[in-house]
Amino acid sequence: MTGYRTPKELHISQDPLCYIAHENELIFFWVCDHTDGRRVMEWWNSLLAKLGLAKITAERSPIRVFLLDDDPRRHNWFATRFKGDQIDFAHNVPQAQELLSTNSYDAIFLDHDLHPEHYESSIPDDERTGYAIATWLGSHPELQRASTIFVHTRNADGAMRMIEELRRSGRAAEYVPFPLLAERIKRYWQR
């Protein structure tokens, strides 16, 4: 056998003399009944997977995603990453509270700075930032318990406050700076 063949390219005969072939090149043969061929192929696929040579893919069902972010460019960015999934966008705290209280989400993405004046400010504005949603979720333990929560802001100080608040209420939450978010999404929700 020269090179690796994916299982889709392999053929198993249904004859009493069973074989595995690729483009008329005999790879392996044995005497078998019809069920042996299927078992050998299952064994072959399992071996290739264990050796890291098989591409194992599984289609995932669509998920429901929530995004709190004031930047329309990020809305487009997320829509591209979650194409085929249902995604709800909120621009501000009241919209976020409404959506989070009426829907159930698999993934929640929270930005901290929701207004241009927050971007360079050193003064906390807790009522109009993502921190307000973190504390609100903390005070509503019945909502979004199974959601995966990511804080994706570039504001590390604000993000850490949000993460502390979410974890204090028993939620699993993770801070991922926006430039690293694409890789994390790909790892969690690969299509």
C-alpha positions in Angstrom: 0.0 0.0 0.0 1.5 3.3 -1.0 0.3 6.3 1.0 -2.8 6.7 3.1 -6.2 6.1 1.7 -9.3 7.5 3.4 -12.0 5.0 4.2 -14.3 6.6 1.5 -11.7 5.6 -1.2 -11.5 2.0 0.0 -13.7 -0.8 -1.4 -14.6 -4.0 0.4 -15.8 -6.8 -1.7 -19.0 -8.7 -0.9 -17.6 -12.0 -2.3 -16.6 -15.1 -0.3 -13.0 -14.0 -0.9 -13.0 -10.6 0.8 -10.6 -7.8 0.0 -9.8 -4.2 0.6 -8.9 -2.4 -2.6 -8.2 1.1 -3.8 -8.4 1.9 -7.5 -8.0 -1.8 -8.4 -4.9 -2.0 -6.2 -5.2 -4.9 -3.8 -4.4 -3.9 -0.2 -5.5 -6.9 1.9 -7.6 -10.0 1.4 -9.1 -12.9 3.4 -11.8 -15.6 3.2 -15.0 -14.3 4.8 -18.7 -14.2 4.9 -20.6 -11.0 4.2 -20.5 -9.7 7.8 -16.7 -10.1 8.0 -16.1 -7.3 5.5 -18.1 -4.8 7.5 -16.3 -5.8 10.8 -12.9 -5.6 9.1 -13.8 -2.1 7.8 -14.9 -1.0 11.2 -11.6 -2.4 12.7 -9.6 -0.7 9.9 -11.3 2.7 10.5 -10.8 2.4 14.2 -7.1 1.6 13.7 -6.6 4.6 11.4 -8.4 6.8 13.9 -6.2 5.6 16.8 -3.1 6.3 14.7 -4.3 9.7 13.8 -4.6 9.0 10.1 -8.3 9.1 9.7 -10.3 12.3 9.4 -13.1 11.9 11.8 -15.9 14.3 11.2 -19.4 14.5 12.6 -22.0 17.0 11.7 -23.2 19.0 14.6 -26.8 20.3 15.1 -27.4 24.0 14.8 -26.9 25.8 18.1 -28.4 29.0 19.5 -26.0 31.8 20.1 -26.3 35.1 22.0 -24.0 38.1 21.4 -23.8 41.3 23.4 -21.7 43.8 21.4 -22.3 47.3 20.2 -20.1 47.0 17.1 -22.0 46.0 13.9 -18.8 44.7 12.4 -18.5 42.2 15.1 -22.1 41.2 14.5 -21.1 40.3 10.9 -18.0 38.6 12.2 -20.0 36.4 14.5 -22.7 35.7 11.9 -19.9 34.4 9.6 -18.5 32.1 12.3 -21.9 30.8 13.2 -23.4 30.4 9.8 -26.2 27.9 9.9 -26.8 28.5 13.6 -29.4 30.8 15.2 -27.8 34.0 16.5 -29.4 36.8 18.5 -27.7 40.2 18.8 -28.1 42.8 21.6 -26.5 46.2 21.4 -27.1 47.3 25.0 -28.0 46.0 28.5 -31.9 46.2 28.2 -31.9 44.3 24.9 -29.6 41.7 26.4 -31.7 41.2 29.5 -34.9 40.8 27.3 -33.3 38.2 25.1 -31.6 36.3 27.9 -34.7 36.1 30.0 -36.9 34.8 27.1 -34.6 32.4 25.2 -32.3 29.6 26.0 -28.7 29.7 24.5 -26.0 27.2 24.0 -23.3 29.9 23.8 -23.2 33.4 25.2 -20.6 36.0 24.1 -20.4 39.2 26.2 -18.5 42.4 25.4 -17.7 44.8 28.2 -17.5 48.2 26.6 -20.8 48.9 24.9 -20.5 52.6 24.1 -17.7 54.5 22.5 -17.1 56.6 25.6 -16.3 53.3 27.5 -13.4 52.5 25.2 -10.8 54.7 26.8 -12.5 55.5 30.1 -10.9 54.6 33.4 -14.2 55.3 35.3 -16.5 52.2 35.7 -19.9 52.6 34.2 -21.3 49.3 35.5 -24.9 49.9 34.6 -24.3 50.3 30.8 -21.5 47.7 30.2 -21.3 43.9 29.9 -20.6 43.9 33.6 -24.3 44.7 34.2 -25.2 41.5 32.3 -22.7 39.5 34.3 -24.2 40.7 37.6 -27.7 40.3 36.2 -27.0 36.7 35.3 -25.5 36.2 38.7 -28.7 37.4 40.3 -30.9 35.1 38.1 -29.4 31.7 38.6 -32.4 30.0 36.9 -31.4 31.6 33.5 -28.9 30.2 31.1 -27.5 27.5 33.4 -26.2 25.3 30.7 -24.7 28.0 28.5 -21.1 28.3 27.6 -20.2 31.9 28.4 -17.3 33.8 26.8 -16.3 37.4 27.6 -14.6 38.6 24.5 -13.7 42.2 25.2 -10.4 43.9 24.6 -10.8 45.5 28.0 -9.0 43.0 30.2 -9.7 44.7 33.5 -13.4 44.8 32.7 -13.4 41.2 31.5 -11.8 40.0 34.7 -14.4 41.7 36.8 -17.1 40.1 34.6 -15.5 36.6 34.9 -15.2 37.0 38.7 -18.9 37.9 38.9 -20.0 35.1 36.7 -17.9 32.5 38.6 -19.0 33.8 42.0 -22.5 32.9 40.9 -21.4 29.4 40.0 -21.2 29.8 36.2 -18.5 28.5 34.0 -17.2 31.5 32.1 -14.0 32.2 30.2 -12.2 35.4 29.1 -10.9 35.2 25.5 -9.5 38.3 24.0 -11.2 39.1 20.7 -8.1 38.4 18.6 -8.0 34.8 19.9 -11.7 34.2 19.7 -11.9 32.7 16.1 -9.6 29.8 17.1 -11.6 29.2 20.3 -14.9 29.1 18.4 -13.5 26.7 15.9 -12.3 24.4 18.7 -15.7 24.4 20.5 -18.1 24.5 17.7 -16.4 23.1 14.6 -18.6 22.6 11.5 
